[in-house]
Each structure stands twice: as structure tokens, then as C-alpha cells.
Amino acid sequence: MEEDPFSLLHHPSLSKIMHSLKGRSARECNLILNRSGQFWEHESFDHVIRPGKFDKTVRYVLNNPVKAGLVNDWRQWPWNYCRRELSDKL
């Protein structure tokens, strides 16, 4: 019986993915800012969004500048990352 080649693929955990992403981005940010040392605060909020909770989670994140009193509507936030196809649903 032949082995399924896809079963040999390594799938890193979310923790490893975030560690790599934060490590690389911290290095780049520190280079740009001409500094060294810890860039990100220690936290444990990275997690997979449960099925059926994506829209609610996106609305929560997008509404943070509103809750902070920085804008009246999340669409006014200049660093909004939400694609038009998604924002039309919200």
C-alpha cells in the first residue's frame, strides 16, 4: 500500500505560526525604529475563531476605535483593514 504524500506534510500549530510572525515583525519594526529588545507585549490572545463566530469577531475588532472614542463609526478609522466585500456584510 502506497503512503499518502499529503499525510507527510507538517502543519505547524497556531502558536508556532504566531511566534514566527511576531518574531519577524518585531525584528523589522525594531530595525525601522532603530532600536532593539522586546517589541511585543507578552499575551495569550491568539486563537482560532470558532465556526460561526467570524462576523461577530470582526465587528468586535473593528469597533475598538469607536469604543476608545477615536471615531464615531468604525468606517472612519484610517487604519481599517476590512475588505469592501466583508464590510458590506457588517
C-alpha positions as a LaTeX table, in Angstrom:
\begin{tabular}{lrrr}
\hline
Residue & $x$ (\AA) & $y$ (\AA) & $z$ (\AA) \\
\hline
Met1 & 0.00 & 0.00 & 0.00 \\
Glu2 & 1.34 & 3.40 & $-1.00$ \\
Glu3 & 1.68 & 6.17 & 1.56 \\
Asp4 & $-0.43$ & 9.28 & 1.04 \\
Pro5 & 2.11 & 12.08 & 0.33 \\
Phe6 & $-0.17$ & 14.65 & 1.96 \\
Ser7 & $-0.07$ & 12.80 & 5.26 \\
Leu8 & 3.64 & 13.60 & 5.41 \\
Leu9 & 3.11 & 17.36 & 5.35 \\
His10 & 3.87 & 19.15 & 8.56 \\
His11 & 1.15 & 21.51 & 9.78 \\
Pro12 & 2.56 & 23.93 & 12.38 \\
Ser13 & 0.41 & 24.90 & 15.33 \\
Leu14 & $-1.14$ & 28.35 & 15.57 \\
Ser15 & 1.28 & 29.07 & 18.41 \\
Lys16 & 4.28 & 28.35 & 16.17 \\
Ile17 & 2.84 & 30.42 & 13.33 \\
Met18 & 2.24 & 33.41 & 15.61 \\
His19 & 5.68 & 33.05 & 17.19 \\
Ser20 & 7.28 & 33.17 & 13.76 \\
Leu21 & 5.11 & 36.07 & 12.58 \\
Lys22 & 5.72 & 38.13 & 15.72 \\
Gly23 & 9.43 & 37.35 & 15.72 \\
Arg24 & 9.90 & 38.52 & 12.16 \\
Ser25 & 7.69 & 41.57 & 12.50 \\
Ala26 & 9.39 & 42.57 & 15.78 \\
Arg27 & 12.79 & 42.37 & 14.12 \\
Glu28 & 11.66 & 44.50 & 11.17 \\
Cys29 & 9.94 & 47.06 & 13.42 \\
Asn30 & 13.00 & 47.34 & 15.65 \\
Leu31 & 15.20 & 47.88 & 12.57 \\
Ile32 & 12.89 & 50.61 & 11.26 \\
Leu33 & 12.72 & 52.28 & 14.69 \\
Asn34 & 16.48 & 51.88 & 15.21 \\
Arg35 & 16.00 & 50.07 & 18.49 \\
Ser36 & 16.42 & 46.62 & 19.99 \\
Gly37 & 14.79 & 44.42 & 22.59 \\
Gln38 & 11.28 & 43.19 & 23.16 \\
Phe39 & 8.75 & 44.69 & 20.78 \\
Trp40 & 5.51 & 42.82 & 21.51 \\
Glu41 & 3.89 & 42.61 & 24.93 \\
His42 & 3.53 & 39.06 & 26.23 \\
Glu43 & $-0.01$ & 37.93 & 25.65 \\
Ser44 & $-2.04$ & 34.83 & 25.00 \\
Phe45 & $-4.98$ & 36.15 & 22.99 \\
Asp46 & $-4.10$ & 34.47 & 19.69 \\
His47 & $-6.60$ & 31.78 & 18.91 \\
Val48 & $-8.59$ & 30.18 & 16.15 \\
Ile49 & $-12.01$ & 31.77 & 15.61 \\
Arg50 & $-14.75$ & 29.20 & 16.15 \\
Pro51 & $-17.06$ & 28.30 & 13.28 \\
Gly52 & $-19.98$ & 30.74 & 13.04 \\
Lys53 & $-18.19$ & 33.43 & 15.09 \\
Phe54 & $-16.16$ & 35.15 & 12.37 \\
Asp55 & $-18.52$ & 38.08 & 11.64 \\
Lys56 & $-19.07$ & 38.76 & 15.34 \\
Thr57 & $-15.31$ & 38.73 & 15.98 \\
Val58 & $-14.61$ & 41.08 & 13.06 \\
Arg59 & $-17.30$ & 43.50 & 14.27 \\
Tyr60 & $-15.79$ & 43.43 & 17.77 \\
Val61 & $-12.29$ & 44.23 & 16.48 \\
Leu62 & $-13.47$ & 46.92 & 14.05 \\
Asn63 & $-15.45$ & 48.62 & 16.81 \\
Asn64 & $-12.42$ & 49.05 & 19.12 \\
Pro65 & $-11.57$ & 52.60 & 17.86 \\
Val66 & $-15.22$ & 53.56 & 18.40 \\
Lys67 & $-15.19$ & 52.23 & 21.97 \\
Ala68 & $-11.95$ & 54.14 & 22.59 \\
Gly69 & $-13.64$ & 57.35 & 21.44 \\
Leu70 & $-11.28$ & 57.85 & 18.49 \\
Val71 & $-14.03$ & 57.85 & 15.83 \\
Asn72 & $-17.83$ & 57.78 & 15.73 \\
Asp73 & $-18.04$ & 54.93 & 13.23 \\
Trp74 & $-15.54$ & 52.16 & 12.52 \\
Arg75 & $-15.52$ & 53.12 & 8.82 \\
Gln76 & $-13.87$ & 56.43 & 9.81 \\
Trp77 & $-10.80$ & 54.69 & 11.25 \\
Pro78 & $-7.99$ & 55.34 & 8.71 \\
Trp79 & $-6.19$ & 52.07 & 9.51 \\
Asn80 & $-9.24$ & 49.92 & 8.87 \\
Tyr81 & $-8.17$ & 46.70 & 7.20 \\
Cys82 & $-11.63$ & 45.43 & 6.28 \\
Arg83 & $-12.24$ & 44.48 & 2.63 \\
Arg84 & $-15.30$ & 46.00 & 0.97 \\
Glu85 & $-16.92$ & 42.60 & 0.37 \\
Leu86 & $-16.76$ & 41.91 & 4.09 \\
Ser87 & $-17.65$ & 45.39 & 5.31 \\
Asp88 & $-20.84$ & 45.36 & 3.19 \\
Lys89 & $-22.00$ & 42.36 & 5.25 \\
Leu90 & $-21.38$ & 44.08 & 8.57 \\
\hline
\end{tabular}
